[in-house]
Amino acid sequence: MSGFVDFCPMLIVETSPDFLPEKTYALGVLVRERLGLSFQIKPKDGCEHYVIGLPNGNRVIVEDHFFGKFGPEHYLHARNVPETAQRVPHPFEQNESLTIIFGRPHFDEKTCGLDLVASAFFMLARWEEFAVPVRDRHGRFPASAALATKAGFLERPVVEEYAALLGYLLARAGLILPPSGEQYRLQLSHDVDHPLLWWKKSDRWRTLAGSLLARKDLKETLFWLQNGADDPFDTFDWIMDLSEKNALVSQFNFMGERPAGTDCWYPIRHPFVQQLMDKIEQRGHQIGFHPSYESFEEPKILRTELESLQQVVGQPLRGGRQHYLRFAAPHTWQIWENTGLETDSTLGFAEAPGFRCGACKPFPVFNILTRKELNLKELPLIAMDVSFALYRRDTPEQALQSLNELRSQVRKHRGVFTLLWHNSSLNDYFWKRWKPVYTSFVNS
């Protein structure tokens, strides 16, 4: 092996000419987005693996265990989704492990048996969700059907681990990697499904009557008698105060105009909503877009809602999140791209926190049908309130422990912890015991 050389931004990657868009995309995330390096792909007939040429003349071989086996046949079929994944010891970090989705546990000075390209592509492009037809009652691909859940690595940001492994391999081959300027940060987001619980005085009495007559819960009735002065969903000032105390910016995702009676409908031109949006902007926080339940596969609905919201918001709407986390790969991404939105943050599982895309940093998305990388970026959702309280039925203490464990993973990779906490999940009878979880996590 020759000596180390000064950093040079260009790597040459030789690979077979099949599936170049997919390979270029995955390598773009691993090499350019994560390691800060430039690369050029050199198609070569008969090339079995990915041969990465360094400026010093050394080479690193990443084995191809996926794209090379297809030829003209496409891969978008459930039979090509692995049944499990291997957990193997990390070759360079003591007491750490790696997840092999495609490949074999072989590592030496020149060769990586883990197919980093196909494994990263599998997680990022979400083709598993297109190929596997399982859906829940909301039309969502469930966490229980995902390989990451079945193989036990949903709580590992494996794409970040793959990028770090590639960095190790390149460094051992003599490449000086550029320093990373990235730092861990917490991104707070709040989907505004219900700006208020009580829009008129009679609504307060309806809540009280429901607790006493329908639910027959005397403790809840007493709670509302003692805490019925302020609307429990109007927590916006409190949220912004806490964010500003910690030098954070919150993003509040609002719905657009829709027919009255649709899920979580509210009048966006109501004086309270208008004044609330003005206050959010004046305090330096962000307003995002929260497309409706029906919109995730309906371009016209999404565009109409976006345009209606933009008319009443002063700042340009650049991103947000789908209601109920309803998402169809790759159609929802393409709809967002076509409407000019820049950042989506839908990609987390409703029923389980973790790393649905294997990533904890923003990444460009890929349309597996057009085989093109889009301008749209995905900011993966790591955790949300209802996952712990309603889906998993955790205690607040269990939820805070899970949040901290996930945060340790994000910190390790200097990533972005995107947390969704609804404004309506803080002060009512059910959620009052969860407020300390949010407060503790944001303050720590």
C-alpha positions in Angstrom: 0.0 0.0 0.0 1.4 3.4 -0.9 1.6 6.3 1.5 -1.1 8.7 2.4 -1.8 11.7 0.2 -3.6 15.0 0.6 -7.3 14.9 0.2 -8.4 14.8 -3.4 -12.2 15.2 -4.0 -12.6 12.6 -6.8 -13.0 8.9 -6.6 -13.5 6.6 -9.6 -16.0 3.8 -9.2 -15.9 1.0 -11.7 -19.1 -1.1 -11.9 -21.1 -3.1 -14.4 -23.4 -0.9 -16.7 -26.6 -2.3 -15.3 -28.8 -0.2 -12.9 -26.6 2.9 -13.1 -29.3 5.3 -11.9 -29.8 3.2 -8.8 -26.1 2.8 -8.1 -25.4 6.4 -8.7 -28.1 7.5 -6.3 -27.0 5.2 -3.5 -23.3 6.1 -3.9 -24.3 9.7 -4.0 -25.8 9.5 -0.6 -22.9 7.4 0.9 -20.0 9.2 -0.8 -21.1 12.7 -1.6 -23.9 13.4 1.0 -22.3 11.6 4.0 -18.5 11.6 3.4 -18.3 14.9 1.5 -16.4 13.3 -1.4 -16.8 13.6 -5.2 -17.0 10.5 -7.4 -17.3 9.4 -11.0 -18.9 6.2 -12.1 -17.1 4.4 -14.9 -19.3 1.6 -16.4 -17.2 -1.5 -17.2 -18.5 -4.7 -18.8 -17.7 -7.8 -16.8 -17.0 -5.8 -13.6 -18.5 -8.0 -10.9 -18.2 -5.6 -8.0 -17.8 -1.9 -7.2 -14.1 -1.1 -7.6 -13.3 2.3 -6.0 -10.1 3.9 -7.2 -8.3 6.3 -4.9 -6.0 9.2 -6.0 -3.1 7.3 -4.5 -3.6 4.3 -6.8 -5.1 2.1 -4.2 -8.4 0.4 -4.6 -11.3 -0.6 -2.3 -13.7 -3.3 -3.5 -17.3 -3.3 -2.3 -18.9 -6.6 -3.4 -22.1 -6.5 -5.4 -24.5 -9.1 -4.1 -27.7 -7.6 -5.6 -27.9 -5.5 -8.8 -25.3 -7.7 -10.5 -27.6 -10.8 -10.4 -30.5 -9.3 -12.3 -29.4 -8.5 -15.8 -32.5 -7.2 -17.7 -34.9 -8.4 -15.0 -36.0 -5.7 -12.6 -35.8 -6.1 -8.8 -39.2 -4.6 -7.8 -40.8 -7.8 -6.5 -41.5 -9.1 -3.0 -39.4 -12.2 -3.7 -36.3 -10.0 -3.8 -36.8 -8.6 -0.3 -34.6 -10.5 2.1 -36.3 -12.6 4.7 -33.8 -11.5 7.4 -30.5 -9.7 7.8 -27.2 -10.7 9.4 -25.8 -9.0 12.5 -22.0 -9.3 12.5 -19.1 -7.8 14.5 -17.8 -4.5 13.3 -14.4 -5.0 11.7 -13.0 -1.6 13.0 -15.1 -0.7 16.2 -14.8 -2.9 19.3 -18.1 -4.0 20.8 -20.0 -2.7 17.8 -21.9 -4.6 15.1 -23.0 -4.2 11.5 -26.2 -5.2 9.7 -25.8 -7.0 6.4 -29.0 -6.7 4.3 -27.2 -7.9 1.1 -23.7 -9.4 1.2 -21.5 -11.5 3.3 -19.4 -11.0 6.5 -16.1 -10.6 4.9 -13.7 -7.6 5.5 -10.0 -7.3 4.7 -7.6 -4.6 3.7 -9.1 -4.3 0.2 -12.5 -5.9 0.2 -15.9 -5.3 1.8 -18.3 -8.2 1.6 -21.2 -6.1 2.8 -22.9 -4.8 -0.3 -23.1 -1.2 0.9 -24.7 0.1 -2.3 -27.7 -2.2 -2.5 -28.2 -2.3 1.3 -28.3 1.5 1.5 -30.5 1.7 -1.6 -32.9 -0.8 -0.1 -33.4 1.4 3.0 -33.4 4.8 1.3 -35.6 4.2 -1.8 -38.2 2.3 0.1 -38.7 -0.2 -2.7 -39.6 -2.8 -0.1 -42.8 -0.8 0.6 -43.7 -0.8 -3.1 -42.9 -4.5 -3.6 -44.6 -5.8 -0.4 -48.4 -5.3 -0.6 -49.1 -5.4 3.1 -51.1 -2.4 4.4 -52.8 -1.4 7.6 -56.4 0.0 7.9 -55.1 3.4 6.9 -53.4 2.2 3.8 -50.0 2.5 5.3 -47.0 0.1 5.0 -46.8 -1.1 8.7 -43.6 -1.4 10.7 -44.5 -5.1 11.4 -44.0 -5.9 7.6 -40.6 -4.1 7.4 -37.4 -6.1 7.2 -35.9 -3.6 9.8 -38.5 -4.7 12.3 -38.4 -8.4 11.6 -34.6 -8.5 11.6 -34.3 -6.3 14.7 -32.5 -3.2 13.3 -35.3 -0.6 13.2 -33.6 1.3 16.0 -30.3 1.4 14.2 -29.5 4.1 11.5 -27.9 1.5 9.3 -27.3 3.9 6.3 -25.2 6.1 8.5 -23.3 3.1 9.7 -22.7 2.0 6.1 -21.3 5.5 5.2 -19.1 5.4 8.3 -17.8 1.9 7.3 -17.0 3.1 3.8 -15.1 6.0 5.4 -13.1 3.6 7.4 -12.2 1.5 4.3 -11.2 4.6 2.3 -9.1 5.9 5.2 -7.3 2.6 5.6 -6.5 2.7 1.9 -4.8 6.0 2.3 -7.5 8.7 1.7 -7.6 11.6 4.0 -11.3 12.3 4.5 -12.6 15.9 4.7 -13.6 17.0 8.2 -17.3 16.9 8.9 -18.9 20.2 10.0 -22.1 18.4 11.0 -23.4 18.5 14.6 -26.2 16.8 16.3 -29.4 18.8 16.4 -33.0 18.4 17.6 -35.7 19.3 15.1 -39.1 19.9 16.8 -42.2 19.6 14.7 -45.9 19.8 15.6 -48.6 18.7 13.3 -51.6 20.9 14.0 -54.5 18.5 13.7 -56.6 20.5 16.2 -55.6 24.1 16.9 -58.3 24.2 19.6 -60.5 21.7 21.4 -63.2 24.2 22.1 -64.3 26.5 19.3 -67.4 27.7 21.1 -68.6 27.7 24.7 -70.9 24.7 24.3 -67.9 22.6 23.4 -66.6 22.9 26.9 -69.8 21.5 28.3 -69.8 18.7 25.8 -66.3 17.6 27.0 -67.5 17.7 30.6 -70.7 15.8 29.9 -68.7 13.2 27.9 -66.4 12.5 30.9 -69.3 12.2 33.3 -72.1 10.6 31.3 -70.4 8.7 28.4 -67.1 7.6 30.0 -68.4 7.7 33.6 -64.9 8.8 34.7 -65.2 10.9 37.9 -61.4 11.6 37.9 -61.6 13.0 34.4 -64.7 15.0 35.3 -62.9 16.5 38.2 -59.9 17.3 36.0 -62.1 19.3 33.6 -63.9 21.1 36.4 -60.5 22.2 37.7 -58.7 22.8 34.4 -61.5 24.0 32.1 -60.6 27.7 31.9 -58.0 27.4 29.2 -58.3 25.4 26.0 -56.0 22.4 26.5 -54.9 22.3 22.8 -53.8 26.0 22.8 -50.3 25.1 23.9 -48.5 27.1 21.2 -47.0 29.8 23.4 -45.8 27.2 25.8 -44.2 25.2 23.0 -42.4 28.2 21.6 -41.3 29.4 25.0 -39.6 26.0 25.6 -38.1 25.9 22.2 -36.6 29.4 22.5 -35.3 28.6 26.0 -33.2 25.8 24.3 -32.3 27.9 21.2 -34.5 25.7 19.0 -37.0 26.5 16.2 -40.3 24.7 16.1 -42.1 23.9 12.9 -45.9 23.9 13.1 -47.6 22.0 10.2 -51.0 23.3 9.3 -53.7 21.8 7.1 -55.1 23.6 4.2 -58.7 24.4 3.2 -60.9 21.3 2.9 -64.6 20.4 2.9 -66.1 20.8 6.3 -66.6 17.4 8.0 -63.4 15.9 6.7 -60.9 14.4 9.1 -59.5 17.0 11.5 -61.2 19.9 9.7 -60.7 23.4 11.0 -61.2 26.9 9.4 -57.8 28.2 8.5 -59.2 31.7 8.0 -60.6 31.7 11.6 -59.3 34.7 13.5 -57.7 32.5 16.1 -55.8 30.5 13.4 -54.8 33.6 11.5 -53.5 35.3 14.7 -51.7 32.1 15.7 -49.9 31.9 12.3 -48.9 35.5 12.6 -47.5 34.9 16.1 -45.5 31.9 15.0 -43.9 33.8 12.2 -43.2 36.9 14.4 -41.5 34.8 17.0 -39.2 33.3 14.3 -40.6 29.8 14.2 -41.7 28.0 11.0 -45.0 27.1 9.4 -45.2 23.9 7.4 -47.8 22.0 5.4 -49.8 19.1 6.7 -51.7 17.5 3.7 -54.9 15.8 4.6 -55.8 12.1 5.0 -57.0 11.9 1.4 -54.1 13.6 -0.3 -51.2 11.2 -0.2 -52.1 9.7 -3.6 -54.1 12.6 -4.9 -52.1 15.3 -6.6 -55.0 17.6 -7.2 -56.2 17.5 -3.6 -52.7 18.1 -2.3 -52.0 21.0 -4.6 -55.3 22.7 -3.8 -54.7 22.4 -0.1 -51.2 23.7 -0.4 -52.3 26.7 -2.5 -55.0 27.6 0.0 -52.7 27.5 2.9 -50.0 29.5 1.1 -52.6 32.3 0.6 -52.9 32.8 4.4 -49.3 32.3 5.4 -46.7 35.0 5.0 -43.6 32.8 4.7 -43.1 30.4 1.7 -44.2 26.9 2.5 -41.2 24.6 1.9 -42.0 21.4 3.6 -44.1 19.5 6.1 -45.6 16.0 6.7 -48.5 13.9 5.5 -51.5 13.5 7.9 -51.5 10.1 9.6 -48.1 9.5 8.0 -49.9 8.1 5.0 -47.3 7.5 2.3 -47.1 5.5 -0.9 -43.6 4.9 -2.4 -42.7 6.5 -4.7 -46.0 8.3 -5.6 -46.2 10.6 -2.5 -42.7 11.8 -3.0 -43.3 12.5 -6.7 -46.5 14.5 -5.8 -44.5 16.6 -3.4 -41.7 17.1 -6.0 -44.3 18.2 -8.6 -45.8 20.8 -6.3 -42.4 22.4 -5.6 -42.1 21.4 -2.0 -38.5 21.0 -0.8 -38.6 18.8 2.3 -40.9 16.0 3.4 -40.8 14.5 6.9 -43.3 11.7 6.8 -41.0 8.8 6.8 -41.3 7.3 10.2 -43.6 4.4 11.3 -46.7 5.4 13.2 -46.6 2.4 15.5 -42.9 2.3 16.2 -40.1 4.8 16.7 -36.9 4.3 14.9 -35.2 4.6 11.5 -37.7 3.6 8.8 -35.2 4.7 6.1 -32.1 3.7 8.1 -31.1 7.4 8.1 -31.0 10.2 10.7 -29.9 12.9 8.3 -31.7 14.5 5.4 -31.3 12.7 2.1 -32.4 13.2 -1.5 -35.2 10.8 -2.5 -35.4 8.5 -5.5 -38.3 7.5 -7.7 -38.0 3.8 -8.3 -40.4 3.9 -11.2 -39.0 6.8 -13.2 -35.5 5.7 -11.9 -34.6 9.4 -11.2 -33.3 11.2 -8.1 -35.6 14.0 -7.2 -34.9 17.5 -5.8 -37.0 16.7 -2.8 -35.2 15.9 0.4 -36.5 13.6 3.1 -36.0 14.6 6.8 -36.7 11.2 8.5 -39.1 11.2 11.4 -37.5 9.4 14.3 -40.3 9.5 16.9 -43.7 10.9 17.7 -45.9 11.1 20.8 -48.7 8.8 19.7 -46.3 5.9 18.8 -45.4 5.6 22.5 -48.7 6.4 24.2 -51.3 4.9 21.8 -49.7 2.3 19.6 -47.1 0.8 21.9 -48.9 1.8 25.1 -45.7 2.6 26.9 -45.5 4.3 30.2 -44.1 7.8 30.1 -40.9 6.5 31.7 -40.5 3.8 29.1 -41.0 6.4 26.3 -38.4 8.7 27.7 -35.9 5.8 27.9 -36.6 4.9 24.3 -36.2 8.5 23.2 -32.9 8.8 24.9 -31.6 5.5 23.4 -32.6 6.7 20.0 -30.9 10.0 20.6 -27.7 8.3 21.5 -27.7 6.7 18.0 -28.4 10.1 16.4 -25.7 11.8 18.4 -23.1 9.2 17.4 -23.7 10.1 13.7 -24.1 13.8 14.2 -27.6 13.5 12.8 -30.9 15.2 13.2 -33.4 13.9 15.7 -36.8 14.8 14.2 -39.5 14.6 16.9 -43.2 15.1 16.3 -45.2 16.2 19.3 -48.7 17.4 18.6 -49.9 20.6 20.3 -52.9 18.6 21.4 -50.7 16.1 23.3 -49.8 18.1 26.3 -52.6 19.4 28.5 -55.8 17.3 28.3 -56.8 14.6 30.7 -55.0 11.8 28.9 -51.8 13.6 27.8 -51.1 15.6 31.0 -48.8 12.9 32.3 -46.9 12.9 29.0 -46.0 16.6 29.2 -42.9 15.9 31.4 -41.6 13.5 28.8 -41.5 16.2 26.1 -40.2 18.8 28.5 -37.4 16.5 29.8 -36.3 15.5 26.4 -36.2 19.0 25.0 -34.4 20.3 28.0 -31.7 17.6 28.2 
